[in-house]
Amino acid sequence: MSQEGHRPSTRRPASRHPVNQVMYDQAPMGARIADAVTSFMGSWRFIILQTVIVIVWISGNIYLLFHYDPYPFILLNLAFSTQAAYAAPLILLAGNRSAQRDRLTLEHAAKEADVEEKQNVDLLRGNRQILEHVQALEERILQLEQRIVSGLTPPSS
């Protein structure tokens, strides 16, 4: 617990990556709910939980531990149909958000690559200028060396 006596927030920390800021931090409540539900429905926890519920439901109704949905389990079928009716649009929403996240990630990566390309071009231009200065200095040194050597040789008589 924090000093004020409140529980610490269970929200995730603010994202640093611009795509995550748009997709998670600034996402509307409905989008966050759709992501959470589809994330849960696509987990092993959900598959195991649903399997246990179905086994208990069927065995309880077959062995008459409770008999509110006898064979052919019409209420169970209705529950599955209702679950599917809600799951399908949520899965589509999450799929659309995933496609949008991928597009934003690619756009961000392309923009970063453009910046890096410009930096590389600037570095190459600077290296080329340095190389040109070094070559000019080498030529000047050779000229000076030739003048010194020609000044040192005795005149031929």
N, C-alpha and C positions, 0 to 999 in steps of 0.2 A: 504494500500500500504506500501511496505517496504521502507527503507531509500533510496535505490538506485532508487526509482521511478518505480520499476517493481512490478507487481502483485505477491503476494505470490503464491508459487507452489500449485497446486491442487492435487498433488500426495499424496498418503497416506504415512504416516511415515514408516520408515524402520521397518520391523518385528523383533521381538525378538525370536520367536519360529523358530527352524531350518526348520521345514516343511513349514511354511509360507514364509521363506526366499527363499526356492527353488521354491515353487509354485507361489509366487506373485512377490517378489522383483527381482528374477533372471529369470522370465518367458520371453520367446521371445514375440515380439510384436504381432504376429499372435495369440498366445494363449491368450494374454490379450484382444485382440479384440474379439475373440470367446467368452471369458467369459463375456465381457461387453454386447455383442449382445444377447447372450442367457439369460443373467440376465434380460435384458430389455424385451425380448420376453416372458419371464416367469412371467412378472409382471402384476398387475392389471392396471397400467397405459397404457401398451400396449394393453390390451384387450379392455379397454374403448376407447382408441384412435382409434383402428381399427374398433370397433363397430360404433363410430360416423362417421368415414369416409365412411363405407359401407352404413349407413343410408342416409347420404347426397348424396352419389353416386347414390343409387337406387332411392330415392325420387326425386332427381334432374332430373334424366333421365326419370322417369315415368311422372312427371308433366311438362316435357319439359322446365325446367329452363335452362338446357343445354342438348343437344341431340347428344353427340358424342359417346354414348354407349347405344343404345336403347335395350329394352328387346330382347334377353335373356342375356344381359350384358356380352358379349364375352370378352371385355377388362378387366372387373372386374375379370372374371374367369382366364384370362391370368396373371393378377397381383397376384392373389392367388397362381397360379401354380409356378410363378417365386419366390414368397416369400417362398413357401414350398421347392423349389429346393435349395435355399440358406440356409434355416433354418435347413434342415435335416443334412447336413454335419457339420454345426456349433454345433448343438445339440450333435452329436456324438463326436466331438472334446471336447466339455465341459464335456460330460459323461466320456470320457477317462481320462481327467484331474482330474475329481472328483474321479475316481477309483484310479488313481495314488496318489492323495493326501491322500486318505484313507489308501492305502498301506504304504506310507511314515509315516503317523501318527501312524499306528500300529507298524511299525518297530521302530520308535522313542520311543513309549511307552514301547515296549519290552526291548529296550536297557536301558531305564531309570529304568524299573523294575529289570533288572539284576544288575544294580549299587546299587539299594536300597536293593536287596536281599543280595549282598555282604556286604553292610554296616550292615545289620541286623545280618548276620552271625558273623561279626567282633565284634559287640556289645554283642551278646550272648556269644562269646568266652571270651571277657573281663569280663562279668558278672560272668561267670563260674569260671574264675581264681580268681576273688575277693571273691566269695563264698568259694572256696577252701582255700584261705588264712584266711578267717574269721573262717572257721571250724578248721583249724590248730591252730589258736590263741585260740579258745575256748578250744580245747584239752589241749593246753599248760597251759592255765589259770587253768583248772581243776586239772592238775598234780601239779601245784604250790600250789594250794589251799589245796590239799591232803597232800603235804609235810608240809605246814604250820600247818594244823590241827594236823597232827601226831607229830609235834615238840612241840605242846602246851599241849598235854595230858601228865599228870604226869605218871612217870613209876609206874607200879603196883608192890607193894611189899607185 
